[in-house]
Amino acid sequence: MNVDTGQRFDRETIIQLSQSQQEPDWMLQRRLSAWEQVDQLPLPKPEKTRIDRWNFTDFQPIQKEEGLASPEELPEELRSYISGDETDNLFIQKNSSPVYCRLPGELSAKGVLFTDLPTAVRNHGELVRKYFMTDGVKPDEHKLTALHAAWVSGGLFLYVPKDVAVEIPFQALFWTQGSGIGTFPHLLVVAEASSDVNVVANFISDSDTEAVINGVVEVFAGDNSRVRIASLHTHGQGVTEANYRRTVVGRDADLEWIVGDLNSGKTLSDNTTQMNGSGGNARIKGITVGAGDERSNITATVNHWGTHTESDITVRGVMKDQAQTILNGITKIEKGARKANGVQAEKVLMLSGEARGDANPILLIDENDVQAGHAASVGRIDPIQMFYLMSRGLTRREAERLLIFGFVGPVLDTIPFESLRERISSVIERKLG
């Protein structure tokens, strides 16, 4: 089978990719099985957004890069995405190639695994095989997940054993550079029972990069674990990105997800959390800021299966110029998920007459003994608030900035990573001009 992508991609190319990464046969078979499904599966159908004319397939999928001896070899702009002076617990991937990875010996001695995905597939195959695109993202969900399963290259695997707590955040930097590039970044995080882990992943491209990015993040929070994970996306105008995040939450586990969708091109962002174990808690926070002619569709979904589970979805969007966004919040409480409590709030602030935003809160309840609530709003800056602030001596620009940061505050101010708060704030400042 061939797919018309402007290049000629076929079964043999996938076999060559698998062989170049010295993968076991089970991984190759998963790739080939996914590839055979690409033509049969439809594109995803995000709410109120047509993506059939978006470029998801015209790219060069394998872009090999040289390794880095040190993060200091990165351009200064990229180094600013690394928290402080920390080079431990750090992974860097450029295009299709992992180029740097460092894990302190004391964590390795505790059984922590922090390595590129091809190495993990070779050296810890049974562990990776259990979690990779099985209960998180499934290859047959739609055309984009099948493409990802067939072409995933590079990627990061993080495994934290039972009862191990790691205070210093693990950092990952996925960097895309060039023209006609296609990348398939994959982040797989497994936190065993009673573990504690923090992860910050940055997805970034140069301003003149033209690329298709089809990414997946899978997180497994074991019973009584605590997982805080942040994902910041700051791709340029020439980038189309689809990113699918799936989290499975165990009994009494605590999950905090922070997503910053701050791209400048086209964005399809889907974050789904499965509350499988009783007593689990999930807080999903998101910020998106659009300028120019950006288009984004952002969906956060929580499915409650276990009893006494709690979830809170909070998303804020700010649109200027001709930018458009769709914010979808979905809370689903399944039959038998007694005493579940799911709340959500999606709000969009529009800064121009041509900007567009839509907030869609959805509650799907199949159980009686539960609590659920939602809120949504779409509007413009209140002129009375502007008048009040300007009457106190602020310029229009200063007053607008103050109101915008007050609007995103319920998400931004609660982000537990100070460096990430600062980075998101600086990106917002830059995009708003």
Salt bridges, closest charged atoms under 4 A:
GLU23 OE2 - ARG31 NH2 2.70
GLU36 OE2 - ARG11 NH1 3.94
ASP52 OD2 - ARG50 NH2 2.64
GLU65 OE1 - LYS94 NZ 3.79
GLU72 OE1 - ARG79 NE 3.86
GLU77 OE2 - ARG423 NH1 3.99
ASP88 OD1 - ARG102 NE 2.49
GLU141 OE1 - ARG246 NH2 2.85
ASP196 OD1 - ARG226 NH1 3.36
GLU218 OE1 - HIS186 NE2 2.87
ASP223 OD2 - ARG251 NH2 3.57
GLU241 OE2 - HIS233 ND1 2.89
GLU241 OE2 - HIS235 NE2 3.56
ASP252 OD2 - ARG251 NH1 3.50
ASP254 OD2 - ARG283 NH2 2.91
GLU256 OE1 - ARG283 NH2 3.74
GLU256 OE2 - LYS285 NZ 2.48
ASP261 OD1 - ARG245 NH2 3.60
ASP270 OD1 - ARG246 NH1 2.78
GLU294 OE2 - LYS431 NZ 3.00
GLU334 OE1 - LYS332 NZ 2.94
ASP358 OD2 - LYS48 NZ 2.78
ASP366 OD2 - LYS332 NZ 2.71
ASP369 OD2 - LYS339 NZ 3.29
GLU429 OE2 - ARG401 NE 2.55
